[in-house]
Every structure is written in C-alpha cells, then in structure tokens.
C-alpha cells in the first residue's frame, strides 16, 4: 500500500497502525532532522491560524459592522453640517491657515488657550444691519402659549433670505447682536486663484478693468446693502408667520465701513456641565469705529457709508440726492448702483462663481473644534436632532457688561482682552452662569451673561447675577488698572433659542430684558452696577437695593415710548455679621439666618432661652419620622430625633462632659466631613442645623 504523507508531529510512525508497509523500514527515505524548537514554532503557527479562522466573523457579522459604521458616519456628517452654521467662514479659514488644534486632548486644549489670540488679520468691508420692530414682536408673542414657536418661526423667516443674500455676495455673517447682524466682506484676490478663468473681471462687468481686491469687496458690500434694503426693508412679519394677528414690520438701517479687520479668539475655560473649553471670538478694526460714528445719522430704510469705504466705490455708485447729512463730511448716504457700469446680477454672479470658501471648510475631523464655539446644551440637541426644543420662553436673569476703554488692536490690548475674557468666564462658571455672547462694537467690548439657561437653573438666579457683578468688578481691577466695567442686571421672561437660518445661526436671548440690561449698563457709572425692579424683588436679603431716579422709556430712535419711567436700583452688599458660628453668648448662629435663600426673610433672632423661626422650621421638619433625610442623619448620630433639642436655643458648654457616643463607623466617631446634597427645597439647611446642634 502507498505510504501517506509524513506526519508534522516529530517522531510519529510512518503508518497509522505502527507496522511496516509494502516498503521495508530500511528502504524508506530518511527525513532531515529538524530542531525541536523549529517544529514547536510550526505547530504554534498552525494552531494560531486555526484559532483565527474560528474567530473570523461571519459574512452577516461583517455586514452588520459595516452598516453600523455607515450609520454613525451619516449621523456625524449631519451633525457637522448643522453645527457649521454656528461657525463663520473666517474662523474656518483661519484654522487651515493658522493650524488651530482640533482634537480636544488636554494638551491641545491648553494650546488653544495659550495659542495665538489674533487668528485673522485682513482688510475688507464690514456691514451692520439693524432692524426695528423686534421689541414690538416680542411684546406681542411673550404672552402666547406658543410664543417661542411663533417667534422662532418669525426669526427664521426674516433671517433666512437676509443671510442667503449676504452669502451670495460672498459676505460672512460674523456676529448676531440681538436683532442686528455684523457681516464681513473680506478682500480676496480672485484673479490669483487657479480656477479663475480671466474672461470676466471679479466685479462681474465684462469689458471693464479689474478694480482690485479691496474695491471689489466694498463694491460687493454696497450692492448687497442696496438689494437688502429693497427686499427686506418693511419686512411684513405677520404675512410670513401665520398666528400673528397684529401687523408687525421690520424696518432696516444699514451701515458700511472698510479697512483693516482683526478676528480674535478668546477664552478657553471649561463651563459647568461642559466637556471641553469654551471659545469666544470677536471682530475688531477700523470699520467698526466708522460704523459707530454713523449710527446716529441713518433713518429707516437708509444706507450710511463711511468716508473711507466711499473712496473705493465713488465711481461705481450713486449718492442719495434728496437728503444730505448736514455738517458731516465723514459719511455718505448710498442711493443705488451706477447701472451703466455695474448691476446686481453681474456682481452677484461673479461673486458666486469665484467663491472658493468651501475649500477651507471644517471637515468631520474638526468636529471637536466646532463644539468649542457653542454651548454644550446646544451641541447635544444638534446631535440628537432635536434643535427645535431649544426654542422656548424662559425665566432668566442676565448681565450686560461693557468695557468701553479696551483697545484690542494692539498686541498688549489683545492679551488684555484674552485675560479679561478668561477671568470673566471663570467667575461666571463659579456662579453657574453662562457667557452667551462676547462682541465688540462702537461702545467697546460687551458681554452678555445669562443665568437660567439649560442645563443650569437655580431659584436664586437673580441673586447669583448681582453677586457675580461684584466679583466682576474685582476681575476688572485685577486684569488691568486701566480697565473700566459697567454692569446692568435684569430678570424676566425672555425668548431663549435659535436666531438665524440653516446657513448661519446662533443661540441667543431676545426680549425687553436684554434691551433694558444693555441700557442699564450704558447708564451705569464706571465700576457701578444697576438693576431693574424684577431683580430687586427676587433677590435674597443679603443684598440692599438703593432706588435711583427712573430712566425714561425710549425706543431705538431715541423717541419717548411712555411717560412712565423705568425704575432702577443700585445694589449694595449687606455687611456680613461677625457673630456666625459659636457666638459670644454661647449659642450657634448659622449664616443663612441673616441671608436666607430664594428671597426669604432674615430671622430676628432671640435671646438665649427663646425660640426663633429657624428653630421652629427645623423642629417641625425633622420630627417627620418617615423622612429619608432625618433617618440617614439619625443613623450617623445614633438614637432618635428629640423635639426638646429645639424647644429653645441651646447654650453650648464646651467644658461639659460628652453625652453618649456616636455609632461605630459614623463620621462623628473619629471626625470627618458630611456632605448634604439634594434638590432645592428638600430641607438641606434644616438637616445641617440638626447635625450641628444635636
């Protein structure tokens, strides 16, 4: 019979039965001897190969894994597309030019805080579009049950065509400022781009010579402003938003400046309930100062152009002839384009054709960086696909902070701005508030800080807002001796939600409270705090409010809205009592007796042997035997609750012998710390008093 192949096992017989076959043993060819180690390795390789085959997933498992991966990629891509609306184009471009970190590790987060502050230096035109009518709209909708839904629909109906038009002219909506927007039209040399065909100049008019990058940017901004004014002025809100019975119109005022523009990246502190650092950005430069000078000039439906911007396009546009600005040579009123040279369709078509901004757009790998430019609660709703839940009417307290004497254009000023923003973030987060907005306008650097936004809500938010202002006064003093801050605090029901369109949006707060806080901050003296009546009425007794002369009720045009003035107050911290803890009369006094939370009233106290309101509350609540709080406390103390303990104020005799011993393992046996944690209004203070006195 034929001999089978030799076995791989060392020393195995040639035949499976162990006897000789047809060939004699001595006639069989001798196999070369192999080293035992080599044979063992071959065996191990074979075993490993078989195990891998056994572990190899089936075709169904592989398909399942691919489907899951594909699903995750699609979800992340949808999240990226929505989240991109919170980041202007100029920030995305600066990432690719300057190489900002995006992975979000601890080391890279540190580099974000310590990296370059000025991330963009360029030139171009800046447009400020302000709409009147928002105050009337919020006033109409605040009392409605579906007011937040209607208001968000109105805002979307107004901002969608406005932002789309700005993008078509290659503008970039950098900031929302309440009912206004700041747009940047950067100077770009389209003729130098590889895709530029060279047949039609970047301004879009065939046969005319190229104006150059800067005049083209200003020309696009002018054309955009004129078309915005034609299409969006006297915007009929009630026609675009069913559910509003009253007529509401948005009337525009538009301002345009040009020059050097800096974009600063500021902040970097981690907010409460946040997963990473929170970054802010501001736009600063000469165009903003020019716009500030023209704010008092424009009437509704007019476009004010600075002298610097006018010099670039004076041969391309026409000035308004029926109204001249008397005594002002630094501003011009824009009427229309010179249609013999330039038209809207050609300018817009050329701008769209040469627009290459998508080449420097955040990709999926930059999603961690996108998260840093928005609130954690907002990004979470984007991930879940529930952005509509963000739009709501909420009871909030807010602070408007103005730093009027901060020049951020110098290197020293930029560093001071970074130090200030980080310190403001840190102080705000310690009080569990949120910095909603940081911007620079003609008034200086401004902060909008809000208490009561998700996920942090407290019953004493008005008190927290005022106390934060006192801390911010110290922050300003410590940051720089030349810094000045002015603070306005208000409380009330406001719209908290999205403002903008799918192309560009921000999470913001709108309403009368925001406008009043801004007015109070401007009226306040240097390093002073002003509050409205609602904040005063809902703050705790650790603050004293001094009434000031009422403010006149003015609209945005400076016209008197009502003869009734706006009450305003200046808060003062109540002097802290020294007799807290074990007092001279040998009784224990707790700090919340003088400054109760949630607008309570301070106790008048009592002489030794008497019984005050705080003791009565503690006695009544802790005598409930089924209450889980007192059950846990008594387990640490031993025994059961005795109402006699709180029948009168206990005089503490430190020389008296110790009565009884706490249970074994209790923190009172060897010493320790007891942390009482729970929802508001569940008796934490009463438990603390019982633990100390008993």
Protein Blocks (a to p, Z undefined) as FASTA:
>chain_A
ZZddddfbghiafbfnlpacfbdfklpccdddddfklmmmmmmmmmmmmmmmmmpccfkl
mmmmmmmmmmmmmmmmmmmmmmmmmpcfklmmmmmmnopafkopaklmmmmmmmcfblcd
cdddddddddehjlmmmmmmmmpmklmmmmmmmmmmmmmmmmmmmmmnopacfbdghjac
cdddddddfklpmklnolacfkopahiacebjklmmmmmmmmmmmmmmmmmgopafklmm
ghiabdcdddddddddedddddddeejiacehiabdcdddddedjklmmmmmmmmmpcgh
iacddfklmmmmmmmbccdfkbccehiakbccdfbdcfklbcfklmmmmmmmmpcklmmc
ccfklmmmmmmmpcfklmmmmmnopmmmmpccddddddddddfkbcfkbmklmmmmmmmm
mmmmmmmmmnopacfbdcddfkbccddddehiafbdcfklmmmmmmmmmmmmmmmmmmpm
kbccdddddddddddddeddfkbccdddedjklmmmmmmmmmpcghiacddfklmmmpcf
kbccddddddddddfkopafbfbdcdddddddddddfbgcjdfkopacdfklmmcghhia
cdebjaehiacfklmmmmmmmmpmklmklmmmmmmngpaddfklmmpccdddfkbccehj
adehiaklnopaddddddehilpmmmmmmmmmZZ
